[in-house]
Amino acid sequence: MATIFATVGASASPPDDKSPVGSWFVYVCPDTSDPCSTASPIVNLTSFTKDGVTTGADFGANPWPSPGLGVWAKTGHDQYATTFYELLSDAQGTLVGRVKLRGPLQYDRKSDTLAGPFKGDFTDASGQNVLVHFEGTGLLTRMQLEPLP
């Protein structure tokens, strides 16, 4: 479940660019419809690029997740959608499953955050057979450039 909108990279977006383009901390709150917060113990990293690509990184668990890849698109005023995938391997590096995550994201201009519900599926290695379905909410906070003084 820690794979939710995960991605790697640290890019600063221009102050007037309030799209998802950039890098984010992703706080994941599984099994809840309540708003997620930065108090969640599940934290990932994600980046959104201008051309609609999402990339991610996750902390390890067994089975171990690969870096994640996905897509995103604008769906309305300050509204976006994303679909994201990771591959899962066992301790020997054998592919044992996949994770697919998808959901809408609402951008809050005042707090410069993204938030929304998600749905996820753990599948077998082929991606055809759903083994576990899960849902929850996520909160994304934008990474800020911190130049040295």
C-alpha positions in Angstrom: 0.0 0.0 0.0 2.9 2.3 0.4 3.2 2.5 -3.3 0.4 5.0 -3.7 1.4 7.9 -5.9 5.2 7.3 -5.3 7.9 9.0 -7.3 11.5 10.3 -7.2 13.1 13.6 -8.0 13.4 17.1 -6.7 12.4 19.8 -9.0 11.2 23.3 -8.3 8.3 24.6 -10.3 8.0 28.3 -11.2 6.0 30.2 -8.6 3.2 30.9 -11.2 3.0 27.2 -12.2 0.5 25.7 -9.9 0.0 22.4 -11.8 1.2 19.1 -10.4 4.4 19.5 -12.3 7.2 19.1 -9.8 8.2 16.8 -6.9 6.1 15.9 -3.9 6.0 14.1 -0.6 3.1 11.7 -0.7 1.3 10.8 2.6 -0.8 7.7 2.2 -3.8 6.9 4.5 -5.1 3.4 3.5 -8.6 2.2 4.4 -10.1 5.6 5.1 -12.2 8.1 3.4 -11.2 10.8 5.8 -8.7 13.5 4.7 -5.1 12.3 4.9 -2.5 14.3 6.9 1.3 14.6 7.1 1.0 12.5 10.3 0.6 9.3 8.2 3.5 6.9 8.8 3.4 5.9 5.1 5.4 8.5 3.1 6.5 8.2 -0.5 8.1 10.5 -3.1 6.6 11.4 -6.5 7.2 13.6 -9.5 4.9 14.8 -12.2 6.4 16.0 -15.5 5.0 18.5 -18.0 4.3 15.7 -20.6 2.0 13.7 -18.3 4.4 11.2 -16.8 4.5 10.3 -13.2 7.6 8.6 -11.6 8.0 7.3 -8.1 10.0 5.7 -5.4 8.8 3.8 -2.4 10.4 2.5 0.8 10.9 -1.3 0.8 8.6 -4.0 2.0 8.4 -7.7 1.2 7.5 -8.1 -1.7 9.8 -5.3 -2.7 8.3 -2.7 -5.0 10.1 -1.4 -8.1 10.3 2.3 -8.9 6.9 3.3 -10.2 5.7 4.8 -13.4 2.4 6.2 -14.4 0.5 9.0 -16.2 -1.5 12.0 -15.2 -3.9 14.4 -16.9 -5.8 17.6 -16.1 -9.5 16.8 -15.8 -10.9 20.2 -14.8 -10.1 23.5 -13.0 -7.4 22.5 -10.3 -8.4 18.8 -10.9 -6.2 16.0 -12.1 -6.3 12.2 -12.4 -3.4 9.7 -12.2 -2.8 6.0 -12.8 0.4 4.5 -11.4 2.1 1.1 -11.5 4.8 -0.7 -9.6 6.2 -4.3 -10.0 6.7 -6.5 -7.0 9.5 -9.0 -6.5 10.4 -11.5 -3.9 13.8 -11.8 -2.1 15.3 -13.6 -5.1 14.2 -10.9 -7.5 11.4 -12.9 -9.1 8.4 -11.0 -10.3 5.5 -11.9 -8.0 2.9 -9.2 -8.6 1.9 -5.8 -9.7 0.3 -2.8 -8.0 -2.0 -0.4 -9.9 -3.2 2.8 -8.2 -5.6 5.4 -9.6 -7.5 8.3 -8.4 -8.5 12.0 -8.8 -6.4 14.7 -7.2 -7.8 18.2 -6.2 -5.2 21.0 -6.1 -5.5 23.5 -3.2 -3.9 26.8 -4.3 -3.9 28.2 -0.8 -1.8 25.4 0.7 -0.1 24.3 -2.6 -1.2 20.7 -1.9 -2.9 17.9 -3.9 -5.3 15.5 -2.2 -7.9 12.9 -3.0 -9.1 9.3 -2.7 -7.4 6.4 -4.4 -8.2 2.8 -5.4 -5.6 0.2 -5.7 -5.2 -3.4 -6.8 -2.5 -6.0 -6.0 -2.5 -8.5 -8.9 -0.5 -11.6 -9.9 2.6 -11.1 -12.0 0.5 -11.1 -15.2 -1.6 -8.2 -14.0 -4.7 -10.1 -14.9 -5.9 -11.5 -11.6 -6.7 -9.1 -8.7 -5.6 -10.6 -5.4 -6.4 -7.7 -3.1 -8.3 -4.5 -3.7 -7.7 -1.5 -1.4 -8.7 2.1 -1.1 -7.8 5.2 0.9 -6.8 8.8 0.7 -3.6 10.6 -0.1 -2.1 14.1 0.6 0.8 15.5 -1.5 2.9 18.4 -0.4 5.2 20.0 -2.8 9.0 19.9 -2.3 10.6 23.3 -2.1 14.0 24.3 -3.4 16.3 25.1 -0.5 19.3 27.0 -1.8 22.4 27.3 0.4 22.9 30.8 1.9 
